Amino acid sequence: MPRVVVAGGAGFVGSHVCDRLLERGDEVVCIDNLLTGSANNIEHLYANDRFTFVRHDATTHVWVPGPVDAIMHLASPASPVDFAKLPIEILKIGGLGTHNLLGLAKQKDAKFFLASTSEVYGDPAVHPQPETYWGNVNPIGPRSVYDEAKRYAEALTMAYHRHHDVDVRIVRIFNTYGPRMRPDDGRVVSNFVTQALRNEPITMYGDGSQTRSFCYVDDQVAGHLALLDGDHTGPINIGNDGEFTVAELAEIVIRVTNSKSEVSFAPLPIDDPTRRRPDLTEARTKLGWKPMIDLETGIERTAEYFAKIIT
């Protein structure tokens, strides 16, 4: 059976990746320092004899005994609140962490999978964003710690691919949501859903005309595994190409949760992208993948999860 190391496996997306790998019969070694991940996300896996959890910070030397077939690097704080609270940690995991995990892949002759992000496109001047677009990133802005960490991680991954012949895959993740998000992570879906469930004012930054494309986590993970198992290095965009304004998202959340919340407005954060939508041509043609879950269905499932964990 394949043996896969998942760095950041106790995080939001990483824990779902662990689930899917185990469901298909793989052995999983989950590495996480629990800085923003949670043991609650993986506790249901502890009884599985094909699952191992190692609490470890990947910015220090990483070693896994025994054979390893693939390393999936999903480790990094990735929420807006983290950009302000954990800027050095984000840069370290993008640089040192990626280097350490690539070194492990080289030593084990394992496939290396990097979870990059649509944030590498910054506030895009090209719409929708194809993988060939180089981006429009402010290198010293408050979001730059995440944007540039991921851009550097991509460059380092391709350097190992070219110089050390490491077999690599790079995915660029677009706004993903679903169960196991942190209620207080500052992302627009978690913000809106938790506020709506509590009948609190929904905080809308700017006038709500900025757009996003929201991908339900099950679709996102299916795209990851299609890329992992395929023959394409990438980078490949994985997201949902349905484009919604933030105001439209608020309307959907209020309707789905039957909330009494009203919208309140706040200034738009610095460097917040005005438009974001993936060009999915590569994913569809090279991976045979496309998103399946519509936004309203995904919000319903997410609201059901949050209703159980928030007070």
C-alpha positions in Angstrom: 0.0 0.0 0.0 1.3 3.5 -0.7 2.7 5.4 2.3 2.0 9.1 2.3 3.4 11.8 4.6 0.9 14.7 5.1 2.5 17.8 6.6 -0.2 20.0 8.1 -2.4 17.0 8.3 -4.3 18.2 11.3 -5.3 21.4 9.6 -8.6 22.2 7.8 -7.7 20.9 4.3 -5.0 18.6 5.5 -7.3 16.5 7.7 -9.7 16.0 4.8 -6.7 14.8 2.7 -5.8 12.3 5.4 -9.4 11.0 5.4 -9.5 10.5 1.7 -6.1 8.8 1.5 -7.1 6.3 4.3 -10.4 5.7 2.6 -8.7 4.6 -0.6 -6.3 2.3 1.3 -3.1 4.3 1.7 -1.0 4.5 4.9 -0.8 8.0 6.3 1.9 9.7 8.5 0.4 13.0 9.6 2.9 15.6 10.7 1.6 18.8 12.4 2.8 21.1 15.2 -0.8 22.1 16.0 -0.1 25.8 15.7 -3.2 26.3 13.7 -4.2 22.7 13.2 -6.2 20.8 15.8 -6.1 17.3 17.2 -9.9 17.4 17.0 -9.7 17.3 13.2 -7.9 13.9 13.2 -9.0 12.2 16.5 -11.4 10.0 14.6 -8.4 8.5 12.8 -6.4 7.5 15.8 -7.9 4.0 15.9 -6.9 3.3 12.3 -3.8 1.2 12.2 -2.8 2.8 8.9 -2.7 6.3 10.5 0.2 7.7 12.5 0.3 11.2 14.0 3.6 12.9 14.7 3.6 16.3 16.5 6.5 18.1 14.9 7.4 21.5 13.5 8.5 21.0 9.9 10.7 24.1 10.0 13.1 21.8 11.9 14.7 18.7 10.5 12.1 16.2 9.3 12.7 12.5 9.2 10.2 9.6 8.8 11.5 6.0 9.3 10.7 3.5 6.6 9.6 3.8 3.0 7.7 6.9 1.8 5.9 7.1 -1.5 4.7 10.7 -1.4 5.0 13.8 0.7 2.1 16.2 0.7 3.1 19.7 2.0 -0.1 21.4 3.3 1.6 22.9 6.4 1.1 26.7 6.9 -1.1 29.1 8.7 -3.3 30.3 5.9 -6.0 32.6 7.3 -6.1 36.4 7.2 -5.9 36.6 11.0 -2.7 34.5 10.8 -1.0 37.0 8.5 -0.9 39.5 11.3 -0.3 37.1 14.2 2.1 34.6 12.7 4.1 36.4 10.0 7.5 34.9 10.8 6.0 31.4 11.2 4.4 31.6 7.8 7.6 32.7 6.1 9.5 29.9 7.9 7.2 27.1 6.9 7.2 28.4 3.3 10.9 28.5 3.2 12.6 26.2 5.8 9.6 23.8 6.0 9.4 23.4 2.2 13.2 22.8 2.1 13.1 20.2 4.8 10.2 18.3 3.3 11.8 18.5 -0.2 15.0 17.1 1.4 13.0 14.2 2.8 11.4 13.6 -0.6 14.8 13.5 -2.2 16.2 11.1 0.4 13.2 8.8 0.1 12.8 9.1 -3.7 9.2 10.1 -3.0 6.8 12.2 -5.0 6.5 15.8 -3.5 3.2 17.6 -3.5 3.1 21.3 -2.7 -0.1 23.0 -1.7 0.4 26.5 -3.1 -2.3 29.2 -3.4 -4.2 31.6 -5.6 -2.6 34.3 -3.4 0.5 34.0 -5.7 -1.6 36.0 -8.2 -2.1 38.8 -5.7 -4.7 41.4 -6.8 -4.8 40.1 -10.3 -4.7 42.2 -13.4 -5.7 39.2 -15.5 -9.1 37.6 -15.1 -9.8 34.8 -14.7 -6.3 33.7 -13.6 -4.5 31.0 -15.7 -1.5 29.3 -14.4 0.7 31.2 -16.9 -0.1 34.5 -15.1 2.8 35.7 -13.0 0.7 37.7 -10.6 0.4 41.2 -9.1 1.7 41.0 -5.5 2.8 43.7 -3.2 6.0 42.2 -1.8 6.0 44.3 1.4 2.3 44.5 2.2 0.6 42.8 5.2 -0.5 39.8 3.0 3.0 39.4 1.5 4.2 37.0 4.2 1.8 34.4 2.8 1.9 35.4 -0.8 5.7 35.5 -1.0 6.2 32.4 1.1 4.1 30.4 -1.3 5.8 31.9 -4.4 9.2 31.1 -2.9 8.0 27.5 -2.0 7.0 27.1 -5.7 10.4 28.3 -6.8 12.2 26.0 -4.4 10.0 23.0 -5.4 10.9 23.6 -9.1 14.6 24.0 -8.3 14.5 20.5 -6.6 12.7 19.1 -9.6 15.2 20.5 -12.1 18.4 20.1 -10.1 17.7 16.9 -8.1 15.1 15.3 -10.4 12.5 15.2 -7.6 9.1 14.2 -8.9 6.9 17.2 -7.9 3.3 18.4 -8.1 2.1 22.0 -7.4 -1.5 22.9 -6.8 -2.8 26.4 -6.5 -5.7 26.4 -4.1 -8.5 28.9 -4.5 -10.8 29.9 -1.6 -11.8 26.7 0.1 -14.4 26.3 2.7 -16.3 23.5 4.6 -16.3 21.6 7.9 -13.2 21.9 10.1 -12.6 25.5 9.3 -11.8 27.5 12.4 -14.7 29.7 13.3 -12.4 32.6 14.1 -10.0 32.3 11.2 -11.0 35.5 9.6 -12.0 34.0 6.2 -15.1 35.4 4.7 -17.2 32.1 4.8 -16.4 31.3 8.4 -17.0 35.0 9.4 -20.4 35.2 7.7 -21.6 31.8 8.8 -20.7 32.2 12.5 -22.1 35.7 12.6 -25.3 34.5 10.9 -25.8 31.6 13.2 -25.5 34.0 16.2 -27.8 36.5 14.5 -24.9 39.1 14.8 -24.3 41.8 12.2 -22.4 40.4 9.2 -19.2 42.3 8.7 -18.7 43.1 5.1 -15.4 44.7 4.2 -15.6 47.3 1.4 -18.9 47.6 -0.4 -19.3 43.9 -1.1 -18.6 44.2 -4.8 -15.3 42.3 -4.7 -15.6 38.8 -6.1 -14.4 35.4 -5.0 -14.8 31.8 -6.2 -15.6 29.4 -3.4 -14.6 25.7 -3.6 -16.1 23.1 -1.2 -13.4 21.1 0.6 -14.5 17.7 -0.8 -14.0 19.1 -4.4 -10.7 20.6 -3.4 -9.3 17.3 -2.0 -10.5 15.4 -5.0 -8.5 17.7 -7.2 -5.5 17.3 -5.0 -5.5 13.5 -5.4 -6.1 13.7 -9.1 -3.0 15.8 -9.4 -1.0 13.6 -7.0 -1.9 10.5 -9.0 -1.4 12.0 -12.4 1.6 12.8 -14.5 1.4 16.6 -14.5 3.9 18.7 -12.5 1.7 21.8 -12.5 1.2 24.3 -11.2 -2.5 23.6 -11.7 -5.4 25.7 -10.3 -7.9 23.8 -8.2 -11.0 25.8 -7.2 -14.5 26.5 -8.3 -14.9 28.9 -11.2 -18.4 30.1 -10.2 -17.8 33.8 -9.3 -19.8 35.5 -6.6 -19.6 39.0 -5.1 -19.1 39.0 -1.3 -22.5 40.7 -1.1 -24.1 37.7 -2.9 -22.3 35.3 -0.5 -23.8 37.2 2.5 -27.3 36.8 1.0 -26.8 33.1 0.5 -25.5 32.6 4.1 -28.4 34.6 5.6 -31.0 32.6 3.6 -29.4 29.2 4.3 -29.1 29.8 8.1 -32.5 31.6 8.3 -30.7 34.3 10.1 -31.9 37.7 11.4 -28.5 39.2 10.8 -28.1 42.5 9.0 -25.0 43.6 7.1 -22.6 46.1 8.6 -19.7 47.6 6.6 -16.1 48.1 7.4 -13.0 49.4 5.5 -11.5 47.1 2.9 -8.2 45.5 4.2 -4.9 46.6 2.5 -4.1 44.6 -0.7 -7.4 42.7 -0.5 -8.0 41.3 -4.1 -10.8 42.9 -5.9 -11.5 39.8 -8.2 -10.5 36.2 -7.9 -11.6 33.3 -10.2 -9.6 30.4 -11.5 -9.1 29.4 -15.1 -9.7 25.6 -14.7 -8.8 24.6 -18.3 -5.7 22.8 -17.1 -7.5 20.9 -14.4 -10.3 19.9 -16.6 -8.2 18.8 -19.6 -5.1 17.3 -17.8 -6.7 15.9 -14.7 -10.3 15.2 -15.8 -11.4 17.1 -12.7 -14.1 19.6 -12.1 -15.9 21.0 -9.0 -19.2 19.3 -8.2 -20.6 21.0 -5.1 -22.6 24.3 -5.7 -22.1 27.1 -3.3 -25.5 26.9 -1.6 -25.1 23.2 -0.9 -21.6 23.7 0.5 -22.8 26.6 2.7 -25.6 24.4 4.1 -23.0 21.7 5.0 -20.6 24.2 6.5 -23.4 25.8 8.6 -24.4 22.4 9.9 -20.9 21.9 11.1 -20.5 25.3 12.7 -23.8 25.0 14.4 -22.4 22.1 16.4 -19.2 23.7 17.6 -20.0 27.4 18.2 -22.0 28.8 21.1 
